[in-house]
């Protein structure tokens, strides 16, 4: 799995048929709603065209990340809810 963090205003550039999220309503945003992320499975192949367009445009983005790099980014104050001091592990 690969991940790309983008500014919220770039969401219209995402082709949701090419990433794991089903649409804009299913995105998770950072605490001030200025950033979100998308994820995709390359299956050993190239990145989706919409990702290549976003990255290739040379505009603001962070990543692409692998799982470990992305998880590290998600542990920052920007992404951790201010109501809790540390992220919660997924429930079984």
C-alpha positions as CSV (number, residue, x, y, z in Angstrom):
1,X,0.0,0.0,0.0
2,X,1.2,3.5,-0.8
3,X,-0.1,6.8,0.6
4,X,-0.1,10.5,-0.5
5,X,-1.0,13.4,1.7
6,X,-2.5,16.3,-0.2
7,X,-3.9,19.8,0.6
8,X,-7.7,19.6,0.9
9,X,-8.2,21.9,-2.1
10,X,-6.6,19.2,-4.3
11,X,-9.3,16.6,-3.6
12,X,-11.1,17.3,-6.9
13,X,-7.9,16.1,-8.7
14,X,-8.3,12.6,-7.2
15,X,-9.9,9.9,-9.5
16,X,-11.5,7.8,-6.8
17,X,-11.7,4.8,-9.1
18,X,-7.9,4.7,-9.0
19,X,-7.5,4.8,-5.2
20,X,-8.9,2.9,-2.2
21,X,-11.2,5.6,-0.9
22,X,-14.7,5.5,-2.4
23,X,-15.1,9.3,-2.6
24,X,-14.5,12.6,-0.9
25,X,-16.9,11.9,1.9
26,X,-14.7,8.9,3.0
27,X,-11.5,10.9,3.4
28,X,-9.9,11.5,6.7
29,X,-8.6,15.1,7.3
30,X,-6.0,16.5,9.7
31,X,-7.1,18.4,12.7
32,X,-7.5,21.7,10.9
33,X,-9.0,20.2,7.8
34,X,-6.3,21.5,5.5
35,X,-4.8,18.1,4.5
36,X,-6.1,14.7,3.7
37,X,-4.6,11.5,2.2
38,X,-5.4,8.8,-0.3
39,X,-4.0,5.3,-0.5
40,X,-3.6,2.8,-3.3
41,X,-2.2,-0.6,-4.0
42,X,0.4,-0.6,-6.8
43,X,0.5,-4.4,-7.0
44,X,4.1,-4.0,-8.1
45,X,2.9,-1.8,-11.0
46,X,3.0,2.0,-11.6
47,X,1.2,4.5,-9.4
48,X,-2.3,5.6,-10.6
49,X,-2.5,8.3,-13.2
50,X,-4.2,10.8,-10.8
51,X,-1.3,10.3,-8.3
52,X,1.3,10.8,-11.0
53,X,-0.5,14.0,-12.1
54,X,-0.6,15.4,-8.6
55,X,3.0,14.6,-7.8
56,X,4.2,15.5,-11.3
57,X,2.6,19.0,-11.2
58,X,5.2,20.0,-8.6
59,X,2.6,21.5,-6.3
60,X,2.2,20.9,-2.6
61,X,2.0,17.2,-1.5
62,X,3.7,15.0,1.0
63,X,4.8,11.5,0.0
64,X,4.2,9.1,-1.5
65,X,4.9,7.1,1.6
66,X,5.1,3.4,2.3
67,X,3.2,2.1,5.3
68,X,5.9,2.8,7.9
69,X,6.6,6.3,6.7
70,X,2.9,7.0,6.6
71,X,2.3,5.7,10.1
72,X,5.1,7.9,11.4
73,X,3.4,10.9,9.8
74,X,0.0,10.0,11.4
75,X,1.6,10.0,14.9
76,X,2.3,13.8,14.7
77,X,0.1,16.4,16.5
78,X,-1.3,17.5,13.2
79,X,-3.2,14.2,12.8
80,X,-3.8,13.1,16.4
81,X,-7.1,14.2,17.7
82,X,-6.7,16.9,20.4
83,X,-9.2,15.0,22.6
84,X,-6.8,12.2,23.2
85,X,-3.0,12.2,23.8
86,X,-2.1,9.2,21.7
87,X,-3.7,7.3,18.8
88,X,-5.9,4.4,19.6
89,X,-5.1,1.0,18.2
90,X,-7.7,-0.4,15.8
91,X,-10.4,-2.5,17.4
92,X,-10.5,-6.2,16.6
